[in-house]
Amino acid sequence: MDRGLSFWLALPVAAGIVILMAIALFAPDLLSAETGSALTISWMALALLVIVIHVILKIRACFSPRAALYAAVAILVVAVTGPVGAYYGMTSNLERNGVPFGRTSDGRFRAMIDINGSALEFFVDLDSKYVLLSPSAAKRIGIDPSTLTFDVTIEGPDGRQSAAAITLKVMAIRDTPVTDVPALVSAHELKTNVLGRDFFDRTSDWGIKGGFLMILP
């Protein structure tokens, strides 16, 4: 009777832990960080409760060395899986796997992105739609500005200007590609290249976490 009670108490708790770990591994964004955290903590508390009940029942039924070993193993498993489950439950996939970019002294985010084997520096402008390159930056990645048609008029960081539309086949962040990004090459030199929403719309996820710009390619 006692063994059966312990089993039926442990079964749903174990199933819940397995489900939470499967969600964390295969569908990390299915639950919000707050929901995942609450579920993980609740299930860990239930697992601990089941272990306590099991130990008490075994003591009442004349606690044996084998039962003590089972209890010790169960406590060890919870001690190991608890922090791991809590970590996955409390953090999003973006926080775990995203690439962080810090702010410069003027408070703007700066990102180094590889294009055609050359690392280009961009300043992030989330209010801008465009990915905008200076002519010199275009040359560094193998694009000859003299072959472009500057027939697009935009409001750039230096005011109203002409630009040429191009497509960047691959923009890589730590060897992870973001593909087919529409971009513009300015007709004149800029103080900085601009990384706008046309890039972010093609990433898996992005956000500002803890003062860092996190990008999940």
Secondary structure, DSSP 8 states (H G I E B T S, - for coil): -HHHHHHHHHHHHHHHHHHHHHHHHH-TTSS-HHHHHHHHHHHHHHHHHHHHHHHHHHHHTT--HHHHHHHHHHHHHHHHHHHHHHHHHHS-HHHHH-EEE-B-TTS-BEEEEEETTEEEEEEE-TT----EE-HHHHHHTT--GGGS---EEEEETTEEEEEEEEEEEEEEETTEEEEEEEEEEESS--SSEEE-HHHHTTSSEEEEETTEEEEE-
